[in-house]
């Protein structure tokens, strides 16, 4: 079996540029109480790059803006896609969060005294190696006098390690994002045809653009994993 991984960027950006994929990711795989306070019906994509003083600044792979239920206040959901463990991921997330806030300030979208909108960073990791790297900036800092810690930045991200997800959580998930994670776990010898037919049947309830993204991903994924030997075999499996 090839050890090469399909790139998370690109295909994953296409997947999670879909509102229903993002909503299902939150509802099925983020077991935090505050998720129930989010109004996922208000999800709106937010541009991830702006040109500032002649330089392109990147804020994250995919960013969504949404509101809290029964509140005019909003928050930002920042998604980062990783196929490899990044030892300094918390620093990257901190930088992207700060760039996003700075952009909002520069554009006059935040008034003095109004308060910065919260940013919820999620790192979606699909590598085979279990993620053991730091998830917050504080754990990366050198030892220092206790009084100095108050002056250090703090940033933490929520990790979704696809291959480490407990099977019972994946089985219980009802949203469309779970199909992507189930596909990632396919291997030679699995009953691929039955799994694909189940996924294809459910995807009929979703937009054509999302169905097309899944179709292209499935084809490339099965070939990369050596599960698919020919285009004809793929068409036969797909039914």
C-alpha positions in Angstrom: 0.0 0.0 0.0 1.3 3.4 -0.9 2.3 5.7 2.0 1.7 8.8 -0.1 -1.3 10.8 1.2 -3.7 12.7 -1.0 -3.3 16.4 -0.2 -5.8 17.8 2.4 -5.6 21.2 0.8 -7.7 21.6 -2.4 -10.2 18.8 -2.0 -10.7 19.5 1.7 -11.2 23.2 0.9 -13.8 22.2 -1.6 -15.5 20.0 0.9 -15.6 22.5 3.7 -16.6 25.4 1.5 -20.0 23.7 1.7 -22.3 25.0 4.5 -23.8 21.6 5.2 -20.4 19.9 5.5 -19.3 22.5 8.1 -22.6 22.3 10.1 -22.3 18.5 10.3 -18.7 18.7 11.3 -19.6 20.9 14.3 -22.6 18.9 15.3 -21.1 15.4 14.9 -17.5 15.8 15.9 -17.1 18.8 18.2 -18.5 17.7 21.6 -18.4 21.1 23.2 -21.4 22.7 24.9 -21.0 26.0 23.1 -21.7 24.4 19.8 -25.3 24.1 20.7 -25.4 27.9 21.1 -24.2 28.4 17.5 -26.8 29.2 14.9 -25.4 27.1 12.0 -28.2 28.4 9.7 -26.3 31.8 9.7 -23.0 30.3 8.4 -21.5 32.5 5.8 -18.1 32.1 4.1 -15.4 34.7 4.9 -12.5 35.4 2.5 -9.3 33.8 3.7 -6.9 36.2 2.0 -6.7 39.9 1.7 -4.1 42.2 0.1 -2.8 44.6 2.7 0.0 47.1 1.8 0.9 45.1 -1.3 1.3 41.8 0.5 -1.1 38.9 0.4 -2.0 37.8 4.0 -3.4 34.4 4.7 -5.8 33.9 7.6 -6.5 30.1 7.3 -7.6 27.4 4.9 -11.3 28.1 5.3 -13.1 30.6 7.5 -16.8 30.8 8.2 -18.7 33.6 10.0 -21.8 32.7 12.0 -23.9 34.1 14.9 -24.9 32.9 18.3 -28.5 31.8 18.8 -30.7 34.7 20.0 -27.8 37.1 19.8 -26.6 39.7 17.3 -23.0 38.8 18.2 -21.0 36.7 15.9 -17.9 34.5 15.8 -15.5 33.0 13.3 -14.9 29.4 12.6 -11.3 28.8 11.3 -10.6 25.5 9.6 -7.0 24.3 9.0 -6.3 21.0 7.0 -3.3 18.9 7.8 -2.0 15.7 6.3 1.2 15.8 8.4 1.8 16.6 12.0 3.0 20.2 12.5 5.0 20.7 15.7 4.3 24.5 15.8 0.6 24.4 14.7 -0.5 26.5 17.7 1.8 29.4 16.6 0.4 29.3 13.0 -3.2 29.4 14.4 -2.3 32.3 16.7 -0.9 34.2 13.7 -4.0 33.6 11.6 -6.3 34.7 14.4 -4.3 37.9 14.9 -4.3 38.6 11.2 -8.1 38.2 11.0 -8.7 40.5 14.0 -6.3 43.1 12.5 -8.1 43.0 9.2 -11.5 43.6 11.0 -10.0 46.5 12.9 -8.3 48.0 9.8 -11.6 47.8 7.9 -13.6 49.5 10.7 -15.7 46.4 11.3 -14.9 46.5 15.0 -15.5 49.7 17.0 -13.4 50.6 20.0 -14.9 49.1 23.1 -17.0 46.7 21.1 -14.8 43.7 21.8 -13.1 41.2 19.4 -15.3 38.4 18.0 -14.2 35.0 19.2 -12.3 32.7 16.8 -12.8 29.0 17.1 -9.9 27.2 15.3 -10.3 23.6 14.2 -7.4 21.5 12.8 -8.7 18.7 10.7 -5.9 16.1 10.4 -6.1 13.0 8.2 -2.5 11.6 8.5 -1.9 8.0 9.6 0.5 9.0 12.4 -1.4 9.9 15.6 -1.2 13.6 16.4 1.1 14.0 19.5 2.3 17.5 18.9 1.3 20.6 20.9 -2.2 21.9 20.7 -1.7 25.2 22.5 1.0 27.9 22.5 1.6 27.7 26.3 2.9 24.1 26.0 5.5 25.4 23.5 7.0 28.1 25.8 10.3 27.7 27.6 10.3 27.6 31.3 10.2 31.1 32.8 9.4 32.8 36.1 5.7 32.4 36.9 5.1 36.2 36.8 6.3 36.3 33.2 3.6 33.8 32.0 0.9 36.5 32.2 2.6 38.3 29.4 2.8 35.4 27.0 0.2 34.8 24.3 -2.4 32.0 24.6 -3.9 30.1 21.7 -5.4 26.7 21.5 -7.0 24.8 18.7 -9.6 21.9 18.6 -8.1 18.9 16.9 -10.1 16.4 14.9 -7.7 13.5 14.2 -9.8 11.5 11.7 -8.0 8.2 12.1 -8.1 8.4 15.9 -11.8 9.0 16.1 -13.6 6.3 18.1 -15.6 4.0 15.9 -18.7 4.5 18.0 -18.6 8.3 17.4 -18.3 7.7 13.6 -21.1 5.2 13.6 -23.4 7.6 15.5 -22.6 10.6 13.2 -25.6 11.4 10.9 -24.2 14.4 8.9 -22.5 14.4 5.5 -19.0 15.1 6.9 -18.9 11.6 8.4 -18.9 10.2 4.9 -15.6 11.8 4.2 -14.1 10.3 7.4 -15.5 6.8 6.6 -14.0 7.0 3.1 -10.6 7.9 4.7 -10.7 4.6 6.6 -11.4 2.4 3.6 -8.7 -0.2 2.9 -8.2 -3.2 0.7 -10.6 -6.0 1.6 -13.4 -3.7 2.8 -16.8 -4.0 1.3 -16.3 -1.0 -0.8 -19.3 -1.4 -3.1 -21.8 -1.4 -0.3 -20.2 1.6 1.4 -20.2 3.6 -1.8 -23.8 2.9 -2.6 -24.8 4.0 0.9 -22.9 7.2 0.5 -24.1 7.9 -3.0 -27.7 7.3 -1.9 -27.4 9.8 0.9 -25.6 12.4 -1.2 -28.7 12.7 -3.5 -30.1 15.0 -0.8 -27.2 17.4 -1.1 -26.2 20.0 -3.8 -24.7 18.9 -7.1 -21.4 20.7 -6.3 -20.9 18.7 -3.2 -21.8 15.4 -4.9 -19.2 16.3 -7.6 -16.5 16.9 -5.0 -17.2 13.6 -3.4 -17.3 11.8 -6.7 -13.8 13.2 -7.7 -12.4 12.5 -4.2 -13.7 8.9 -4.1 -12.1 8.1 -7.5 -8.7 9.5 -6.6 -8.8 8.0 -3.2 -9.6 4.5 -4.3 -6.8 4.6 -6.9 -4.3 6.0 -4.4 -5.1 3.2 -1.9 -4.8 0.6 -4.6 -8.5 -0.4 -4.0 -9.4 0.6 -7.5 -7.5 -0.9 -10.5 -9.4 0.6 -13.4 -11.9 3.2 -14.4 -14.3 0.4 -15.4 -14.0 -1.1 -11.9 -14.9 2.2 -10.4 -18.0 2.6 -12.5 -19.0 -0.9 -11.6 -18.5 -0.2 -7.8 -20.3 3.1 -8.0 -23.3 1.3 -9.5 
